[in-house]
């Protein structure tokens, strides 16, 4: 076979392989294109509402992320949503997803006891951080940030309390918007918050930190005094851990 004939034969074989794989490649290629094309509308800025395994990649450069995490005292940030004594001997960070049923149970059944026993008595500083497990959870997190900071935890509690209603709506995002209007937010406020790229970026950065620094992979997850406790969820279990970490003088 001549060199030209061989090259022609090779090209034909390659083309045949490409055509045979085209039906499998096209859906993936289309999905990839949809993810990387720039968007402008508030509906497109946020991730798909389909469940996803991880939050969107942060837009903050990796070196800046590492520096921010390294310099944060006790793993806390000025923009954290927290309650309790800032000088408390115990610090508990909860990573939660607003679409997570276990997180809703924790919010309604466990947190009131923790608040009464440890937060209100000055023994514990509690920090809530978003760890959205899907696009709807991310939008709910953004909606919660619409309210004034001193009303944030009331909004989180309300979202968890009504979780079954808005997550099971025919269109969960519309359900969220209706919830926001009921909470006194205007349509313009809601749309602005859901399109907040800076807040989305911050949530994604904290998500990445939780995974890489603490090993958080599910919700709810608790980091107490810098250590991950992923297998405790009842008040009794948490109470036992907190008592063991409490300074003798307290």
ZIDAJO-V562820 format. One record per backbone hydrogen bond with DSSP energy under -0.5 kcal/mol. CO is the residue of the C=O (numbers start at 1). NH is the residue of the N-H. If there is no record, write none. Layout:
# ZIDAJO-V562820
co: {CO/CO}
nh: {NH/NH}
This chain:
# ZIDAJO-V562820
co: {2/3/4/5/6/7/8/9/10/11/12/13/14/15/16/17/18/21/21/22/23/24/25/26/27/28/29/30/31/32/33/41/41/42/50/61/61/62/63/64/65/66/67/68/69/72/73/77/80/81/83/85/90/91/92/92/93/93/94/94/95/95/96/97/99/100/101/102/103/104/105/105/106/106/110/110/111/112/113/114/114/115/118/118/119/123/124/125/126/127/128/129/133/134/135/136/137/138/139/140/141/143/144/148/149/151/152/153/154/155/156/157/158/160/162/162/163/164/171/172/173/174/175/176/177/178/179/180/181/186/187/188/189/190/191/193/195/196/197/198/199/200/201/202/203/204/205/206/207/208/209/209/210/210/210/221/222/222/223/223/224/227/229/234/235/236/237/238/239/240/241/242/247}
nh: {6/7/8/9/10/11/12/13/14/15/16/17/18/19/20/21/22/24/25/26/27/28/29/30/31/32/33/34/35/36/37/44/45/46/135/64/65/66/67/68/69/70/71/72/72/75/76/80/82/128/126/88/125/225/94/127/95/223/96/129/220/221/131/100/101/104/105/106/107/108/109/110/110/111/113/114/115/116/117/118/119/120/123/124/122/90/126/92/83/94/81/96/52/138/139/140/141/142/143/144/145/146/147/151/152/155/156/157/158/159/160/161/162/163/165/166/167/168/175/176/177/178/179/180/181/182/183/185/184/190/191/192/193/194/195/196/197/200/201/202/203/204/205/206/207/208/209/210/211/212/213/214/214/215/216/95/224/229/93/225/227/224/222/238/239/240/241/242/243/244/245/246/250}
